[in-house]
């Protein structure tokens, strides 16, 4: 993925978007590696799995996003935290490029700027149902446009724009959804780093694929790129994380449980680069007792936009923000056994309204800050990050009241 930049043909669906080179966006904190910790505070990197911008946010997506948002905001009270979430990094996967090529092949030059995320999601369902195998040659112009020009297909640009507005309404930290945030290494540079450590098996010279190799730890070989160098999402994660993790004391990987084998492997590989690496699996949210992928349209009637519209008619913004966190974190918990229940979600929002009704700003700010720090410290266990489930459940506990006045604005609103 290195070499001379070739001219890029105009992609259908581009609608005349400008093509000048983009300077890579700086990582949070303004540098490629974190600065030295302040006053001995640990340096923590949060790296959640990303959501492909081709459909609405589902209840499963919302659960994971609330989980990492509360973890980020709470841990930031005690540590120097970077929240790395870059859609740019994962655009080169076949899943995303294939969808973009499918749209241009079937719809041609289309204006996506006025479509809803549900309408774009229906196109994504059609793409997955089509099952057509896109030749590598058809994807190459898209990959070049991403890698060399920071280009994003108008359909995904529209979805990311809508997500940013939903993040704002839900009070979630936006880690740069619409920014160009390329990974710090090419695939070849990653391999140059991992091969000497005995963690990679590159068979391209012999016409074979590229594998991660942690067999000495009892883990199976895992292909991360084809013989032609086409990466899967795990290879993209390595391009992003391998250059970052040596600068941190603790790296936290958040992901859904279906990805457990890959994240066990990713943890093992990244730990070889120096930091403590934690895995935090978060279960998906079943709909009517079944866990289904967004490729089947399981967001219909339950998308983030639909939930905001239904609840926002009767409840204010602060109650929505707090109530959704109470439901998706404390009520559902880390597992995946409880199906989504709109009635319980609404009950949590009503409960949040009652909690906010008694909310007042404390008079002694210094004492309040000390109380918050001590409370958060108790939610950490033996790791640097704050556990969202323990924290949110603690917010509701009656036997050991939480410092609500300080905790709500700092973490939940």
C-alpha positions as a Markdown table, in Angstrom:
| # | Residue | x | y | z |
|---|---|---|---|---|
| 1 | Unk | 0.0 | 0.0 | 0.0 |
| 2 | Unk | 2.9 | 2.3 | -0.5 |
| 3 | Unk | 4.4 | 3.8 | -3.6 |
| 4 | Unk | 3.5 | 6.5 | -6.2 |
| 5 | Unk | 0.0 | 8.0 | -6.0 |
| 6 | Unk | -1.8 | 7.2 | -9.2 |
| 7 | Unk | -4.5 | 9.3 | -10.7 |
| 8 | Unk | -7.9 | 8.3 | -9.4 |
| 9 | Unk | -10.9 | 8.0 | -11.7 |
| 10 | Unk | -14.1 | 9.8 | -10.8 |
| 11 | Unk | -16.3 | 7.4 | -8.8 |
| 12 | Unk | -19.9 | 7.2 | -9.5 |
| 13 | Unk | -21.9 | 8.7 | -6.6 |
| 14 | Unk | -19.1 | 11.2 | -6.0 |
| 15 | Unk | -21.2 | 14.1 | -7.2 |
| 16 | Unk | -18.1 | 16.3 | -7.9 |
| 17 | Unk | -16.7 | 16.1 | -4.4 |
| 18 | Unk | -13.3 | 17.8 | -4.1 |
| 19 | Unk | -10.2 | 15.6 | -4.4 |
| 20 | Unk | -7.3 | 17.4 | -2.8 |
| 21 | Unk | -5.1 | 15.5 | -0.5 |
| 22 | Unk | -6.1 | 15.6 | 3.2 |
| 23 | Unk | -3.6 | 16.0 | 6.0 |
| 24 | Unk | -4.1 | 13.2 | 8.5 |
| 25 | Unk | -6.2 | 14.4 | 11.5 |
| 26 | Unk | -4.2 | 14.4 | 14.7 |
| 27 | Unk | -5.2 | 11.9 | 17.4 |
| 28 | Unk | -7.0 | 13.2 | 20.5 |
| 29 | Unk | -4.4 | 15.1 | 22.4 |
| 30 | Unk | -2.7 | 16.5 | 19.3 |
| 31 | Unk | 0.0 | 13.9 | 18.7 |
| 32 | Unk | 0.6 | 10.5 | 17.3 |
| 33 | Unk | 1.6 | 9.2 | 20.8 |
| 34 | Unk | 0.3 | 10.4 | 24.1 |
| 35 | Unk | 2.2 | 12.9 | 26.2 |
| 36 | Unk | 3.7 | 11.9 | 29.5 |
| 37 | Unk | 1.0 | 11.3 | 32.2 |
| 38 | Unk | 0.1 | 14.2 | 34.4 |
| 39 | Unk | 1.0 | 13.7 | 38.1 |
| 40 | Unk | 1.5 | 9.9 | 37.7 |
| 41 | Unk | -1.9 | 9.4 | 36.1 |
| 42 | Unk | -2.1 | 6.2 | 34.0 |
| 43 | Unk | -2.3 | 6.5 | 30.3 |
| 44 | Unk | -5.3 | 4.6 | 28.9 |
| 45 | Unk | -6.3 | 3.9 | 25.3 |
| 46 | Unk | -10.0 | 2.9 | 24.7 |
| 47 | Unk | -10.4 | 1.1 | 21.4 |
| 48 | Unk | -14.0 | -0.1 | 20.8 |
| 49 | Unk | -15.0 | -2.0 | 17.7 |
| 50 | Unk | -16.4 | 0.4 | 15.1 |
| 51 | Unk | -19.9 | 0.3 | 13.5 |
| 52 | Unk | -19.9 | 0.2 | 9.7 |
| 53 | Unk | -21.6 | 3.4 | 8.5 |
| 54 | Unk | -24.2 | 1.8 | 6.1 |
| 55 | Unk | -27.3 | 1.4 | 8.3 |
| 56 | Unk | -29.0 | 2.9 | 11.4 |
| 57 | Unk | -27.7 | 2.4 | 14.9 |
| 58 | Unk | -29.4 | -0.6 | 16.5 |
| 59 | Unk | -30.1 | -1.3 | 20.2 |
| 60 | Unk | -27.0 | -3.5 | 20.1 |
| 61 | Unk | -24.9 | -0.6 | 18.8 |
| 62 | Unk | -26.4 | 1.8 | 21.3 |
| 63 | Unk | -25.5 | -0.5 | 24.2 |
| 64 | Unk | -21.9 | -0.7 | 23.1 |
| 65 | Unk | -21.7 | 3.0 | 22.5 |
| 66 | Unk | -23.2 | 4.0 | 25.8 |
| 67 | Unk | -20.8 | 1.5 | 27.5 |
| 68 | Unk | -17.7 | 3.1 | 26.0 |
| 69 | Unk | -19.0 | 6.6 | 26.5 |
| 70 | Unk | -19.5 | 6.1 | 30.3 |
| 71 | Unk | -16.2 | 4.3 | 30.5 |
| 72 | Unk | -14.4 | 7.2 | 28.7 |
| 73 | Unk | -16.0 | 10.0 | 30.7 |
| 74 | Unk | -15.6 | 8.3 | 34.0 |
| 75 | Unk | -12.0 | 7.1 | 33.5 |
| 76 | Unk | -11.0 | 10.6 | 32.3 |
| 77 | Unk | -11.6 | 11.8 | 35.8 |
| 78 | Unk | -8.7 | 9.5 | 37.0 |
| 79 | Unk | -6.4 | 8.9 | 34.0 |
| 80 | Unk | -5.2 | 10.4 | 30.7 |
| 81 | Unk | -7.5 | 8.8 | 28.3 |
| 82 | Unk | -7.6 | 8.5 | 24.5 |
| 83 | Unk | -10.8 | 7.4 | 22.9 |
| 84 | Unk | -9.8 | 6.0 | 19.5 |
| 85 | Unk | -12.7 | 5.4 | 17.1 |
| 86 | Unk | -11.9 | 5.9 | 13.5 |
| 87 | Unk | -14.4 | 4.9 | 10.7 |
| 88 | Unk | -11.6 | 5.9 | 8.3 |
| 89 | Unk | -9.5 | 2.9 | 9.4 |
| 90 | Unk | -12.1 | 0.4 | 8.5 |
| 91 | Unk | -13.4 | 1.8 | 5.2 |
| 92 | Unk | -10.9 | -0.4 | 3.3 |
| 93 | Unk | -12.7 | -3.7 | 4.3 |
| 94 | Unk | -14.5 | -5.6 | 1.6 |
| 95 | Unk | -17.8 | -5.1 | 3.5 |
| 96 | Unk | -17.7 | -1.4 | 3.2 |
| 97 | Unk | -16.0 | -1.1 | -0.3 |
| 98 | Unk | -18.4 | -3.7 | -1.6 |
| 99 | Unk | -21.4 | -1.8 | -0.4 |
| 100 | Unk | -20.1 | 1.4 | -2.0 |
| 101 | Unk | -19.4 | -0.3 | -5.3 |
| 102 | Unk | -22.9 | -2.0 | -5.2 |
| 103 | Unk | -24.5 | 1.4 | -4.7 |
| 104 | Unk | -22.7 | 2.9 | -7.7 |
| 105 | Unk | -23.3 | -0.1 | -9.8 |
| 106 | Unk | -27.0 | -0.3 | -9.2 |
| 107 | Unk | -28.0 | 3.4 | -8.5 |
| 108 | Unk | -25.3 | 5.3 | -10.4 |
| 109 | Unk | -25.0 | 9.0 | -9.6 |
| 110 | Unk | -27.4 | 9.4 | -6.7 |
| 111 | Unk | -27.9 | 12.3 | -4.2 |
| 112 | Unk | -27.7 | 10.8 | -0.7 |
| 113 | Unk | -27.7 | 14.1 | 1.2 |
| 114 | Unk | -31.5 | 14.0 | 1.9 |
| 115 | Unk | -31.9 | 10.3 | 2.6 |
| 116 | Unk | -32.5 | 9.0 | 6.1 |
| 117 | Unk | -30.3 | 6.4 | 7.7 |
| 118 | Unk | -33.2 | 4.0 | 7.5 |
| 119 | Unk | -33.4 | 4.5 | 3.7 |
| 120 | Unk | -29.7 | 3.9 | 3.4 |
| 121 | Unk | -30.0 | 0.9 | 5.6 |
| 122 | Unk | -32.6 | -0.6 | 3.3 |
| 123 | Unk | -30.0 | -0.3 | 0.5 |
| 124 | Unk | -27.5 | -2.1 | 2.7 |
| 125 | Unk | -30.0 | -4.9 | 3.4 |
| 126 | Unk | -30.4 | -5.2 | -0.4 |
| 127 | Unk | -26.6 | -5.3 | -0.9 |
| 128 | Unk | -26.2 | -8.2 | 1.6 |
| 129 | Unk | -29.1 | -10.1 | 0.2 |
| 130 | Unk | -27.8 | -9.7 | -3.3 |
| 131 | Unk | -24.7 | -11.8 | -2.5 |
| 132 | Unk | -22.8 | -10.6 | -5.6 |
| 133 | Unk | -19.0 | -11.1 | -5.4 |
| 134 | Unk | -17.3 | -7.8 | -6.3 |
| 135 | Unk | -14.0 | -8.3 | -8.2 |
| 136 | Unk | -11.0 | -6.8 | -6.6 |
| 137 | Unk | -10.3 | -4.7 | -9.7 |
| 138 | Unk | -13.7 | -2.9 | -9.1 |
| 139 | Unk | -12.7 | -2.1 | -5.5 |
| 140 | Unk | -9.2 | -0.8 | -6.2 |
| 141 | Unk | -10.3 | 2.7 | -7.2 |
| 142 | Unk | -12.3 | 3.1 | -4.0 |
| 143 | Unk | -9.3 | 1.9 | -1.9 |
| 144 | Unk | -7.0 | 4.4 | -3.6 |
| 145 | Unk | -9.4 | 7.2 | -3.0 |
| 146 | Unk | -9.6 | 6.3 | 0.7 |
| 147 | Unk | -5.9 | 5.8 | 1.3 |
| 148 | Unk | -4.6 | 8.8 | -0.7 |
| 149 | Unk | -7.4 | 11.3 | -0.6 |
| 150 | Unk | -9.5 | 10.7 | 2.5 |
| 151 | Unk | -12.5 | 10.1 | 0.4 |
| 152 | Unk | -15.8 | 8.8 | 1.8 |
| 153 | Unk | -18.7 | 7.6 | -0.3 |
| 154 | Unk | -21.7 | 10.0 | 0.0 |
| 155 | Unk | -23.9 | 7.4 | 1.4 |
| 156 | Unk | -21.6 | 6.7 | 4.4 |
| 157 | Unk | -20.8 | 10.4 | 4.7 |
| 158 | Unk | -24.5 | 11.0 | 5.1 |
| 159 | Unk | -24.9 | 8.2 | 7.8 |
| 160 | Unk | -21.9 | 9.6 | 9.7 |
| 161 | Unk | -23.4 | 13.1 | 9.6 |
| 162 | Unk | -26.7 | 11.7 | 11.0 |
| 163 | Unk | -24.9 | 9.7 | 13.7 |
| 164 | Unk | -23.0 | 12.8 | 14.8 |
| 165 | Unk | -26.3 | 14.6 | 15.4 |
| 166 | Unk | -27.6 | 11.6 | 17.4 |
| 167 | Unk | -24.4 | 11.5 | 19.5 |
| 168 | Unk | -25.0 | 15.2 | 20.3 |
| 169 | Unk | -28.6 | 14.6 | 21.3 |
| 170 | Unk | -27.6 | 11.6 | 23.4 |
| 171 | Unk | -24.8 | 13.5 | 25.1 |
| 172 | Unk | -22.1 | 11.1 | 23.9 |
| 173 | Unk | -18.6 | 12.1 | 23.2 |
| 174 | Unk | -18.0 | 12.3 | 19.5 |
| 175 | Unk | -14.5 | 10.8 | 18.8 |
| 176 | Unk | -14.4 | 12.3 | 15.3 |
| 177 | Unk | -17.0 | 10.4 | 13.3 |
| 178 | Unk | -16.8 | 12.7 | 10.3 |
| 179 | Unk | -13.1 | 13.4 | 10.5 |
| 180 | Unk | -10.4 | 11.8 | 8.3 |
| 181 | Unk | -8.4 | 9.7 | 10.8 |
| 182 | Unk | -6.2 | 7.3 | 8.9 |
| 183 | Unk | -4.3 | 4.6 | 10.7 |
| 184 | Unk | -0.6 | 5.2 | 11.5 |
| 185 | Unk | 0.8 | 2.3 | 9.5 |
| 186 | Unk | 0.4 | 0.6 | 6.2 |
| 187 | Unk | -0.2 | -3.2 | 6.3 |
| 188 | Unk | 3.4 | -3.8 | 5.2 |
| 189 | Unk | 4.7 | -1.7 | 8.0 |
| 190 | Unk | 2.6 | -3.7 | 10.5 |
| 191 | Unk | 4.0 | -6.9 | 9.1 |
| 192 | Unk | 7.5 | -5.5 | 9.4 |
| 193 | Unk | 6.8 | -5.0 | 13.1 |
| 194 | Unk | 5.1 | -8.3 | 13.8 |
| 195 | Unk | 7.2 | -10.8 | 11.7 |
| 196 | Unk | 10.4 | -10.3 | 13.8 |
| 197 | Unk | 8.2 | -11.1 | 16.9 |
| 198 | Unk | 7.1 | -14.3 | 15.4 |
| 199 | Unk | 3.5 | -13.2 | 15.4 |
| 200 | Unk | 2.8 | -13.1 | 11.6 |
| 201 | Unk | 3.1 | -15.6 | 8.7 |
| 202 | Unk | 3.3 | -13.8 | 5.4 |
| 203 | Unk | 2.8 | -16.2 | 2.5 |
| 204 | Unk | 2.3 | -13.7 | -0.3 |
| 205 | Unk | 5.7 | -14.5 | -1.8 |
| 206 | Unk | 4.4 | -18.0 | -2.5 |
| 207 | Unk | 0.9 | -16.9 | -3.6 |
| 208 | Unk | -0.7 | -17.4 | -0.2 |
| 209 | Unk | -2.5 | -15.1 | 2.3 |
| 210 | Unk | -1.2 | -13.4 | 5.4 |
| 211 | Unk | -1.9 | -14.9 | 8.9 |
| 212 | Unk | -1.6 | -13.8 | 12.4 |
| 213 | Unk | 0.3 | -16.5 | 14.2 |
| 214 | Unk | -0.2 | -16.9 | 18.0 |
| 215 | Unk | -0.1 | -20.7 | 17.8 |
| 216 | Unk | 2.5 | -20.8 | 20.5 |
| 217 | Unk | -0.2 | -19.5 | 22.9 |
| 218 | Unk | -2.6 | -22.1 | 21.8 |
| 219 | Unk | -4.6 | -19.8 | 19.4 |
| 220 | Unk | -5.3 | -20.8 | 15.8 |
| 221 | Unk | -3.9 | -19.1 | 12.8 |
| 222 | Unk | -6.1 | -16.3 | 11.6 |
| 223 | Unk | -6.0 | -14.9 | 8.0 |
| 224 | Unk | -5.8 | -11.1 | 8.0 |
| 225 | Unk | -5.1 | -10.4 | 4.3 |
| 226 | Unk | -5.5 | -12.2 | 0.9 |
| 227 | Unk | -2.6 | -13.1 | -1.4 |
| 228 | Unk | -3.3 | -9.8 | -3.1 |
| 229 | Unk | -3.0 | -7.9 | 0.2 |
| 230 | Unk | -6.7 | -7.2 | 0.7 |
| 231 | Unk | -7.2 | -6.7 | 4.5 |
| 232 | Unk | -10.0 | -7.8 | 6.7 |
| 233 | Unk | -11.2 | -5.8 | 9.7 |
| 234 | Unk | -8.6 | -7.4 | 12.0 |
| 235 | Unk | -5.8 | -6.2 | 9.7 |
| 236 | Unk | -7.3 | -2.7 | 9.8 |
| 237 | Unk | -7.4 | -2.8 | 13.6 |
| 238 | Unk | -3.7 | -3.8 | 13.6 |
| 239 | Unk | -2.8 | -0.9 | 11.3 |
| 240 | Unk | -4.5 | 1.5 | 13.8 |
| 241 | Unk | -3.4 | 0.0 | 17.1 |
| 242 | Unk | 0.1 | -1.4 | 16.5 |
| 243 | Unk | 1.7 | 2.1 | 16.2 |
| 244 | Unk | -0.4 | 3.5 | 19.1 |
| 245 | Unk | -0.3 | 1.0 | 22.0 |
| 246 | Unk | 3.4 | 1.3 | 23.0 |
| 247 | Unk | 2.6 | 4.8 | 24.3 |
| 248 | Unk | 0.0 | 3.6 | 26.8 |
| 249 | Unk | 0.0 | 1.8 | 30.2 |
| 250 | Unk | -3.4 | 0.1 | 29.6 |
| 251 | Unk | -5.3 | -0.6 | 26.4 |
| 252 | Unk | -9.0 | -1.5 | 26.6 |
| 253 | Unk | -10.6 | -3.4 | 23.7 |
| 254 | Unk | -14.5 | -3.2 | 23.7 |
| 255 | Unk | -16.3 | -5.5 | 21.4 |
| 256 | Unk | -19.4 | -7.7 | 21.0 |
| 257 | Unk | -19.1 | -11.3 | 22.1 |
| 258 | Unk | -19.4 | -12.8 | 18.6 |
| 259 | Unk | -15.9 | -11.4 | 18.0 |
| 260 | Unk | -14.4 | -13.2 | 21.0 |
| 261 | Unk | -11.8 | -15.4 | 19.1 |
| 262 | Unk | -10.4 | -12.5 | 17.1 |
| 263 | Unk | -10.2 | -10.2 | 20.2 |
| 264 | Unk | -8.4 | -12.9 | 22.2 |
| 265 | Unk | -5.8 | -13.0 | 19.4 |
| 266 | Unk | -5.7 | -9.2 | 19.1 |
| 267 | Unk | -5.1 | -8.9 | 22.9 |
| 268 | Unk | -2.2 | -11.4 | 22.7 |
| 269 | Unk | -0.5 | -9.6 | 19.8 |
| 270 | Unk | -0.9 | -6.1 | 21.3 |
| 271 | Unk | 0.4 | -7.2 | 24.7 |
| 272 | Unk | 3.6 | -8.2 | 23.1 |
| 273 | Unk | 4.2 | -4.5 | 22.3 |
| 274 | Unk | 4.3 | -3.5 | 26.0 |
| 275 | Unk | 1.0 | -2.4 | 27.5 |
| 276 | Unk | -1.5 | -4.2 | 29.7 |
| 277 | Unk | -4.3 | -5.1 | 27.3 |
| 278 | Unk | -7.8 | -5.7 | 28.7 |
| 279 | Unk | -10.8 | -7.2 | 26.8 |
| 280 | Unk | -14.3 | -6.0 | 27.7 |
| 281 | Unk | -16.9 | -8.0 | 25.8 |
| 282 | Unk | -20.4 | -6.5 | 25.7 |
| 283 | Unk | -23.4 | -8.7 | 24.7 |
| 284 | Unk | -25.7 | -7.7 | 21.9 |
| 285 | Unk | -29.4 | -6.9 | 22.5 |
| 286 | Unk | -31.8 | -9.5 | 21.2 |
| 287 | Unk | -35.0 | -8.4 | 19.4 |
| 288 | Unk | -37.9 | -10.7 | 20.2 |
| 289 | Unk | -35.6 | -13.2 | 21.6 |
| 290 | Unk | -33.3 | -13.4 | 18.6 |
| 291 | Unk | -29.9 | -11.8 | 18.0 |
| 292 | Unk | -29.7 | -10.8 | 14.3 |
| 293 | Unk | -27.3 | -8.8 | 12.3 |
| 294 | Unk | -28.1 | -5.4 | 10.9 |
| 295 | Unk | -27.8 | -7.0 | 7.5 |
| 296 | Unk | -31.3 | -8.4 | 8.0 |
| 297 | Unk | -32.8 | -5.0 | 9.0 |
| 298 | Unk | -33.2 | -5.8 | 12.7 |
| 299 | Unk | -33.1 | -2.0 | 13.3 |
| 300 | Unk | -36.6 | -1.5 | 11.8 |
| 301 | Unk | -38.7 | 0.3 | 14.4 |
| 302 | Unk | -35.8 | 0.2 | 16.9 |
| 303 | Unk | -33.2 | 2.4 | 15.4 |
| 304 | Unk | -31.6 | 5.2 | 17.4 |
| 305 | Unk | -33.5 | 7.7 | 15.4 |
| 306 | Unk | -36.8 | 5.9 | 16.0 |
| 307 | Unk | -36.2 | 5.7 | 19.8 |
| 308 | Unk | -35.3 | 9.4 | 20.0 |
| 309 | Unk | -38.4 | 10.3 | 18.1 |
| 310 | Unk | -40.7 | 8.2 | 20.3 |
| 311 | Unk | -39.2 | 9.2 | 23.6 |
| 312 | Unk | -38.3 | 12.8 | 22.8 |
| 313 | Unk | -41.9 | 13.7 | 22.3 |
| 314 | Unk | -42.5 | 13.2 | 26.1 |
| 315 | Unk | -39.2 | 13.6 | 27.8 |
| 316 | Unk | -36.4 | 16.3 | 27.8 |
| 317 | Unk | -32.9 | 15.8 | 26.7 |
| 318 | Unk | -31.3 | 15.2 | 30.2 |
| 319 | Unk | -33.8 | 12.5 | 31.1 |
| 320 | Unk | -33.2 | 10.8 | 27.7 |
| 321 | Unk | -29.5 | 10.8 | 28.2 |
| 322 | Unk | -29.6 | 9.5 | 31.7 |
| 323 | Unk | -32.5 | 7.1 | 31.2 |
| 324 | Unk | -30.9 | 5.4 | 28.1 |
| 325 | Unk | -27.7 | 4.8 | 30.0 |
| 326 | Unk | -29.6 | 3.4 | 33.0 |
| 327 | Unk | -31.4 | 1.0 | 30.6 |
| 328 | Unk | -28.6 | -0.1 | 28.2 |
| 329 | Unk | -25.9 | -0.4 | 30.9 |
| 330 | Unk | -27.5 | -1.2 | 34.3 |
| 331 | Unk | -30.7 | -2.9 | 33.2 |
| 332 | Unk | -29.4 | -5.0 | 30.3 |
| 333 | Unk | -26.0 | -5.6 | 31.9 |
| 334 | Unk | -23.0 | -7.1 | 30.1 |
| 335 | Unk | -24.8 | -10.2 | 28.8 |
| 336 | Unk | -27.2 | -10.9 | 25.9 |
| 337 | Unk | -30.1 | -12.7 | 27.5 |
| 338 | Unk | -32.6 | -9.9 | 27.8 |
| 339 | Unk | -34.6 | -8.9 | 24.7 |
| 340 | Unk | -35.1 | -5.2 | 24.0 |
| 341 | Unk | -38.2 | -3.9 | 25.8 |
| 342 | Unk | -39.4 | -0.4 | 24.9 |
| 343 | Unk | -41.6 | -0.3 | 28.0 |
| 344 | Unk | -38.6 | -0.8 | 30.3 |
| 345 | Unk | -36.6 | 1.8 | 28.4 |
| 346 | Unk | -39.4 | 4.3 | 29.0 |
| 347 | Unk | -39.5 | 3.3 | 32.7 |
| 348 | Unk | -35.8 | 4.1 | 33.0 |
| 349 | Unk | -36.3 | 7.5 | 31.3 |
| 350 | Unk | -39.1 | 8.2 | 33.8 |
| 351 | Unk | -36.9 | 7.2 | 36.7 |
| 352 | Unk | -34.2 | 9.5 | 35.3 |
| 353 | Unk | -36.6 | 12.4 | 35.4 |
| 354 | Unk | -37.3 | 11.7 | 39.1 |
| 355 | Unk | -33.5 | 11.6 | 39.8 |
| 356 | Unk | -33.0 | 14.8 | 37.9 |
| 357 | Unk | -35.8 | 16.5 | 39.8 |
| 358 | Unk | -33.9 | 16.3 | 43.0 |
| 359 | Unk | -30.6 | 17.3 | 41.4 |
| 360 | Unk | -28.8 | 20.4 | 42.8 |
| 361 | Unk | -25.4 | 21.8 | 42.4 |
| 362 | Unk | -23.3 | 21.3 | 45.6 |
| 363 | Unk | -22.1 | 24.3 | 47.5 |
| 364 | Unk | -18.6 | 22.9 | 48.3 |
| 365 | Unk | -17.1 | 22.2 | 44.9 |
| 366 | Unk | -13.7 | 21.0 | 46.3 |
| 367 | Unk | -15.4 | 18.4 | 48.6 |
| 368 | Unk | -17.7 | 17.3 | 45.8 |
| 369 | Unk | -14.8 | 16.7 | 43.5 |
| 370 | Unk | -13.0 | 14.6 | 46.2 |
| 371 | Unk | -16.2 | 12.6 | 46.8 |
| 372 | Unk | -16.5 | 11.9 | 43.1 |
| 373 | Unk | -12.9 | 10.8 | 42.7 |
| 374 | Unk | -13.2 | 8.4 | 45.7 |
| 375 | Unk | -16.4 | 6.9 | 44.3 |
| 376 | Unk | -14.9 | 6.4 | 40.9 |
| 377 | Unk | -11.8 | 4.8 | 42.3 |
| 378 | Unk | -14.0 | 2.1 | 43.9 |
| 379 | Unk | -15.4 | 1.2 | 40.5 |
| 380 | Unk | -12.0 | 0.4 | 39.0 |
| 381 | Unk | -11.0 | -2.9 | 40.5 |
| 382 | Unk | -7.5 | -4.0 | 39.5 |
| 383 | Unk | -7.5 | -2.0 | 36.2 |
| 384 | Unk | -7.1 | 1.6 | 35.3 |
| 385 | Unk | -10.5 | 2.0 | 33.5 |
| 386 | Unk | -13.8 | 2.5 | 35.3 |
| 387 | Unk | -16.3 | -0.3 | 34.9 |
| 388 | Unk | -19.5 | 1.1 | 33.3 |
| 389 | Unk | -21.7 | -1.6 | 34.7 |
| 390 | Unk | -20.4 | -1.3 | 38.3 |
| 391 | Unk | -20.6 | 2.5 | 38.1 |
| 392 | Unk | -24.1 | 2.7 | 36.7 |
| 393 | Unk | -25.4 | 0.1 | 39.0 |
| 394 | Unk | -23.8 | 2.0 | 41.9 |
| 395 | Unk | -25.6 | 5.1 | 40.8 |
| 396 | Unk | -28.9 | 3.2 | 41.6 |
| 397 | Unk | -27.8 | 1.4 | 44.7 |
| 398 | Unk | -29.6 | 2.5 | 47.9 |
| 399 | Unk | -27.3 | 0.9 | 50.5 |
| 400 | Unk | -24.3 | 3.0 | 49.3 |
| 401 | Unk | -25.5 | 6.2 | 47.8 |
| 402 | Unk | -23.4 | 7.7 | 44.9 |
| 403 | Unk | -22.4 | 11.3 | 44.7 |
| 404 | Unk | -25.2 | 12.0 | 42.3 |
| 405 | Unk | -24.7 | 15.8 | 42.1 |
| 406 | Unk | -21.1 | 15.4 | 40.8 |
| 407 | Unk | -21.5 | 12.2 | 38.9 |
| 408 | Unk | -24.4 | 13.1 | 36.7 |
| 409 | Unk | -22.9 | 16.1 | 34.9 |
| 410 | Unk | -19.4 | 14.5 | 34.7 |
| 411 | Unk | -20.4 | 11.2 | 33.3 |
| 412 | Unk | -24.1 | 10.7 | 32.5 |
| 413 | Unk | -25.5 | 13.9 | 31.0 |
